[in-house]
Amino acid sequence: MTKLQKWGGMAALYEALAYIIGFVGFIAVVNVGGIADPLEKVAAIVENQGLLTALHLIVYVAWGATLVVLSMALHERLDGKRSALARTATAFGIIWAVLVIASGMIYNVGMETVTGLHAINPDQAATVWLAIESVFNGLGGGVEVVGGIWVLMLSVAGLRSGNFGRAFNYLGYVVGAAGVVSVVPAIAEISASIFGLTQIVWFAWLGVAMLRSGKTAVSVEKFVPQTSTSA
């Protein structure tokens, strides 16, 4: 197992864990997204700024950085040097990582802006936050189409190359489709939720598969006699 495959497997497990942290944190602990009134939402943001900052660092910034490692490991695993499909999937993975990192940073910086403004003019702070939140959702906070395309391409490439098994790659079709259709406003919320929930399973399965296959390869290399090339 190469070091990149090992780090890729660990990265996939982190992605799954971060999703769980996100669902618990953003829904059960501090559900700012569920507040409809802009003034109440900004007040909740000001009150929970520290927790929200930590959540966005874990679920967006660190998650996106880890996705870069996973994308490169999958590029290697799927033979991206030869497969145009794998190379394209890698490109979408990197693009998704950049969007997620950017959205998390915009949210955190935006919170600092509206927190300072809220003490002076709550109404103006609410107006500013509406603009910030729209940018956040557009980049990666609400639409999962880029991630869906990435998973779909990986699933096709995995089936063609025989990597990870058919059941896992078929699950990837479900995950990817849910992400792609999140671009449709009428079903965006439910499809994004399905995408997130199924990706927990997908990432966890992927991480275990990458780490276990690597251990198998190491054990085989350990016990197979090496042929001497010396004269």
N, C-alpha and C positions, 0 to 999 in steps of 0.2 A: 504494500500500500504506500503510495507517495504521500508526502506530508500534506500536499494540497488536497488529496482525497480525504485524509483524516480531518483536516480543518473544515472541509466542505460538509462532512457528515455532522460535525459539531455545530457548524453554522446553521444547518437545517433544523437541528434540535432546538437551537436558540430561537429561530423564527417561530416554531410552534409554541414555545414557552412565552414569547413576547405577545403572540396573539391571545393567549389565555390571560396574561396580565392585562392586556388591553380591554378584553371583554369584561373582566371583573372590575378594573379600575374605572373605565368610562361608563359603565352601566350600573354596577352595584355600589360603587364608592362615591363617585362624583359625576352625575349624569347631566353635564352642562348642555350636551346636545339635545336633551329632551325638553329644555326650557324654550318656550316659544317667544315670550316677551323679551325684546332686545335689552331693555333696562335691567330686567331680572337676571338675564344671562350674564351681562357684564358684571353685575354685582356678585354673582356666583363665581365668576372668573377671578375677580379681585380677592374674594374670600379664600379661594382654593388655588391660588397661583402657584405656590410651591409644589403641591401635589401634581397639578397639571403639567408643570414644567418637567418634573421627574418622569411622568408617564410618557410625555412626548419624546423625551430623550431615549427612553427604553424602547418604545413601540414604533417610533419613526426614525430618529437619527441613527441610533445604534442598529436598529433593524435593517435600515437601508445599507449601512456600511457592511453588515454581515452578509447581506444579499450579494454584494459584489464578490465576496470570497466564494459563496456557494455557486454563483454564476460561472466563475472561472473554473471551479472544480468540475462542474457539469460539462463545461466546454471541453475539458480534458477527457472526462469519462466518455462523452459521446463522440469523441474524435473530431473535434471542431476544425482541425487542420484539413480534413478531407470532406467533411459534411457541410454543405452550404446551409442546410436547415439548422444544424447545430450552431453554426456561426451566427445565423440570424436570430436564433433564440437567445444566444449570449448577448447580442446587441439589445434586444428588448429587456433582458434582465438588468443590464447596466442602466438603461434608460429608466426603468421602473425604480431602481435603487436611487438614482439622482432625484427623481420626482418625490419619492417618499422622504428622503433627507431634507429636500428643500421645503416641503410642506410642513414638516416638524419644526424646522428652524423659523419659518414664517410665523407659525402659531406661537412659538415661545417669544419671539421678538415682538409680535403683535400684542401679546399679553402685557409686556412691559409698557408698551405705548399707551394702551387703554387704561392700565392701572394708574399711571401718572395722570392721565387726562380725566379719569373718573372723579378724582378728588376735586377737580376744578369745575368740570362741566359734564355730568353724567349723561345728558342727552347727546352731546357731541361724541362722547366715548362710545355710546351705543351705535351711532351712525358709522363711526370709524371701524368698529368691530364687524359690522355687517359686510364692509368691503374686504376686510382681512379674511373673514371666514369664507367668503366666496372664492378668493384666491386659494385658500387652503383646500377647500373641497374640490376645486377644479384640478389642482395638482395631484392630489392623491388621498384626500381625506374622505371622498365620497364615491368616486368613480374608479372602478377596478379594471378597466378595459385593458390597460397595458399589461397588468399582471395576468389577466386571463389569457391574452395572446401568448405570453411567455410560457405559461403552463401548457397550453394547447400544443405549441411547437415542441416543447420538451417531450410531451407524451407521444407525438408522432415520431420524433427522432428516437425515442426509447423503444417503441415498437419495431421500428425498422432495424435498429441495431441489436435488438434482443436484450437490452439493459432493463433491469429492475422488475421484469415480469409483466405479463399481460394485465393482471388484476390492478396493479398499481397504475399502469398507464391508462387503463380505462377509467379509473377514478380521476386521473388527470383531465380526461375529457369533460367530466362532470364539473370539476373545479373550474377549469378554463372557460367553459360555456357560461357558468354563473357569473364569472368576472366580466366577460364580454358583454352580456346582456344588461349589465349594471349601467350601461350608457343610456338605456331607455328610461326616461324620467318616471313613467308610470310604475315601473317595477324596480327602480334603482335601489330602494332601501332594502327590500326583501332579498333581491339577488346579491347585493353586497354582503348581507348577513350570511347567506348561504355560502358565498365565496369564502368568507372569513372562517366560518365553522368547519367547512370541509378542508380548508387549507391547513388547519391544525392537524388533522389526521394525515393529510398529504405530506406536510413537512416532517412530521414525526416518523412516518413510514420511510420517507426518503433518507432521513438521517440514519436510522437504524440500518437500512439496506446498504448505505455507503460504508458505514463502519464495519458491518459484519462481512461484507464481500472483501473488504481490505484485509481483515484478519484471516479469512480463508486463504487469500493469495499469499500472505506472509507464511502461514503454516505450511503450505505446499512448497514454497521456496526453501523452507527450513529443512524439510525431510527428503526432498528429491536430490539425489547425488549430482554434483556438478561435474561436467565433463571437462577434463583438462585439455587445454589447447597447446601446452608446451610440448616440445619435441622429445 
